[in-house]
Amino acid sequence: MHLKLNLIAAASENMGIGINGKLPWRLKSEMAYFTRLTTETKDQKKKNVVLMGRVTWECIPKRYRPLKDRINIVLTTKNLDYGDEAIVCNGLSQALDLISKGPLKDQVESIWVIGGSSVYKASMESPHFSRLYLTRIKKYFECDAFFPPLLDNLKLINDPAVPTEVQKENDIQFQYEVYEKEE
């Protein structure tokens, strides 16, 4: 499998992605978009990986853990075991080895990085980084977690699976953007 990391995030005008372990906004349609992109596969025999840090995992309400129909991988240096709910890896390279050479190698179609800040940063710095699916929330929200600065070598592209027009829900406007790393 050729490893490609897709990052998916929603960020406010100040690039905030969370506060007190929660999303600062409630946008059902944006959450449905996230679920669709991270769940759908072309090969029905395969699943996608959702790769996240420990804090992101712990911020997902228990009733939604693990994220269903996806392989949940949690990155942490702590000695934790989430049983059948998630695979624990001590870092990005261990997770990528597990996906490309380990028992998951024939089961995975796509890899989606879903947070938090340090996992996004490490993934963007990885040679395997491919695309960033960023929802721009067109409003300022008080946040204590932020998306890292965008790299200079990203170009905005069109993805046929992603709507380009401005969306609106709960008096909040937002727009989906897709960036690809230029070689």
C-alpha positions as CSV (number, residue, x, y, z in Angstrom):
1,M,0.0,0.0,0.0
2,H,1.3,3.5,-0.9
3,L,0.9,5.5,2.3
4,K,-0.9,8.8,1.9
5,L,-2.0,10.9,4.8
6,N,-5.2,12.8,4.4
7,L,-5.8,15.4,7.1
8,I,-9.3,16.5,7.9
9,A,-10.1,19.4,10.2
10,A,-12.6,22.3,10.8
11,A,-11.1,25.6,12.0
12,S,-12.5,28.9,12.9
13,E,-11.2,32.3,11.6
14,N,-8.4,32.2,14.3
15,M,-7.6,28.6,13.2
16,G,-9.1,27.3,16.4
17,I,-10.2,23.6,16.4
18,G,-11.4,23.1,20.0
19,I,-12.0,24.4,23.5
20,N,-12.0,22.4,26.7
21,G,-11.9,19.2,24.8
22,K,-14.9,20.0,22.6
23,L,-15.7,21.5,19.3
24,P,-16.8,25.2,19.7
25,W,-19.6,24.8,17.2
26,R,-22.4,22.4,16.4
27,L,-22.7,21.8,12.7
28,K,-24.6,18.5,11.8
29,S,-23.9,18.8,8.1
30,E,-20.2,19.4,8.7
31,M,-20.1,16.3,11.0
32,A,-21.9,14.3,8.3
33,Y,-19.3,15.4,5.7
34,F,-16.5,14.3,8.1
35,T,-18.2,11.0,8.6
36,R,-18.8,10.4,4.9
37,L,-15.2,11.2,3.9
38,T,-13.6,9.2,6.6
39,T,-15.9,6.2,6.2
40,E,-16.5,5.7,2.5
41,T,-14.3,3.3,0.6
42,K,-14.2,2.2,-3.1
43,D,-13.3,-1.4,-2.0
44,Q,-16.1,-2.7,0.2
45,K,-13.7,-5.3,1.7
46,K,-11.5,-2.5,3.1
47,K,-11.8,0.2,5.8
48,N,-10.3,3.6,6.4
49,V,-8.1,4.4,9.3
50,V,-8.8,7.4,11.5
51,L,-5.6,8.4,13.2
52,M,-5.7,10.6,16.2
53,G,-3.9,11.7,19.4
54,R,-5.0,10.5,22.8
55,V,-6.6,13.7,23.8
56,T,-8.7,13.7,20.6
57,W,-9.7,10.1,21.3
58,E,-10.7,11.0,24.9
59,C,-12.7,14.0,23.6
60,I,-15.0,11.8,21.5
61,P,-18.1,11.1,23.6
62,K,-18.0,7.4,24.8
63,R,-21.2,6.6,22.9
64,Y,-19.4,7.4,19.6
65,R,-16.2,5.5,20.4
66,P,-14.8,3.9,18.5
67,L,-15.8,5.8,15.3
68,K,-17.8,3.1,13.6
69,D,-16.9,1.4,10.3
70,R,-13.3,2.7,10.6
71,I,-10.1,1.4,12.1
72,N,-9.4,3.7,15.1
73,I,-5.7,4.3,15.8
74,V,-4.6,6.4,18.8
75,L,-1.1,7.8,19.1
76,T,0.2,8.2,22.6
77,T,3.4,7.7,24.6
78,K,1.4,6.6,27.6
79,N,1.0,2.9,28.3
80,L,-2.7,2.6,27.5
81,D,-4.9,-0.2,26.1
82,Y,-8.3,0.6,24.6
83,G,-9.1,-3.1,24.0
84,D,-11.1,-3.7,20.8
85,E,-12.0,-0.1,20.5
86,A,-8.7,1.3,19.2
87,I,-5.2,0.3,18.3
88,V,-2.6,2.2,20.4
89,C,0.7,3.2,18.7
90,N,3.5,5.3,20.3
91,G,3.9,7.6,17.3
92,L,3.2,8.2,13.7
93,S,6.0,6.0,12.3
94,Q,4.8,3.0,14.4
95,A,1.2,3.5,13.1
96,L,2.4,3.8,9.5
97,D,4.5,0.6,9.8
98,L,1.5,-1.2,11.2
99,I,-0.6,-0.1,8.3
100,S,1.9,-0.7,5.6
101,K,3.8,-3.8,6.8
102,G,1.7,-5.2,9.7
103,P,-1.5,-7.0,10.1
104,L,-3.5,-4.1,8.7
105,K,-1.7,-3.9,5.3
106,D,-4.4,-5.6,3.3
107,Q,-7.3,-4.1,5.2
108,V,-6.8,-0.3,4.8
109,E,-7.9,1.9,1.9
110,S,-7.2,5.4,3.2
111,I,-5.6,7.1,6.2
112,W,-7.4,10.1,7.7
113,V,-5.7,12.1,10.4
114,I,-8.4,13.7,12.6
115,G,-6.4,15.6,15.3
116,G,-5.2,17.1,17.5
117,S,-2.7,19.9,16.9
118,S,0.5,18.0,17.4
119,V,-0.7,15.0,15.3
120,Y,-1.7,17.4,12.5
121,K,1.7,19.1,12.7
122,A,3.7,15.8,12.6
123,S,1.5,14.5,9.7
124,M,2.0,17.7,7.6
125,E,5.8,17.3,8.2
126,S,5.7,13.6,7.1
127,P,6.8,12.7,3.6
128,H,3.5,10.7,3.4
129,F,1.4,13.9,3.8
130,S,-0.9,14.2,0.7
131,R,-4.0,16.3,1.3
132,L,-5.7,18.6,3.8
133,Y,-9.5,18.7,3.9
134,L,-10.1,21.9,5.8
135,T,-13.5,23.3,6.7
136,R,-13.2,27.1,7.1
137,I,-15.6,28.2,9.8
138,K,-16.3,31.8,8.9
139,K,-16.6,33.0,12.4
140,Y,-14.3,33.7,15.4
141,F,-14.6,31.2,18.3
142,E,-12.7,31.3,21.6
143,C,-10.4,28.2,21.4
144,D,-7.5,26.6,23.3
145,A,-6.5,24.2,20.6
146,F,-5.4,25.4,17.1
147,F,-4.6,24.0,13.7
148,P,-0.9,24.4,12.9
149,P,0.1,27.0,10.3
150,L,-0.4,25.9,6.7
151,L,2.6,24.9,4.8
152,D,3.8,27.1,1.9
153,N,3.8,24.1,-0.5
154,L,0.0,23.6,-0.4
155,K,-2.2,24.4,-3.4
156,L,-6.0,24.6,-3.3
157,I,-7.6,22.0,-5.6
158,N,-11.0,20.8,-6.6
159,D,-12.1,17.4,-5.3
160,P,-15.4,16.2,-7.0
161,A,-16.5,14.7,-3.7
162,V,-16.3,18.1,-1.9
163,P,-18.9,20.9,-2.4
164,T,-17.3,24.3,-3.2
165,E,-20.1,26.6,-2.4
166,V,-20.4,28.4,1.0
167,Q,-22.6,26.3,3.5
168,K,-24.7,27.7,6.2
169,E,-26.1,26.1,9.4
170,N,-27.1,27.6,12.8
171,D,-26.3,31.1,11.4
172,I,-22.7,30.0,10.8
173,Q,-21.2,30.1,7.4
174,F,-18.5,27.6,6.4
175,Q,-16.7,26.4,3.3
176,Y,-14.9,23.2,2.5
177,E,-11.4,23.5,1.0
178,V,-9.0,20.8,-0.2
179,Y,-5.3,21.4,-0.3
180,E,-2.7,19.1,-1.9
181,K,1.0,19.1,-1.2
182,E,3.0,20.2,-4.2
183,E,6.0,18.1,-4.9
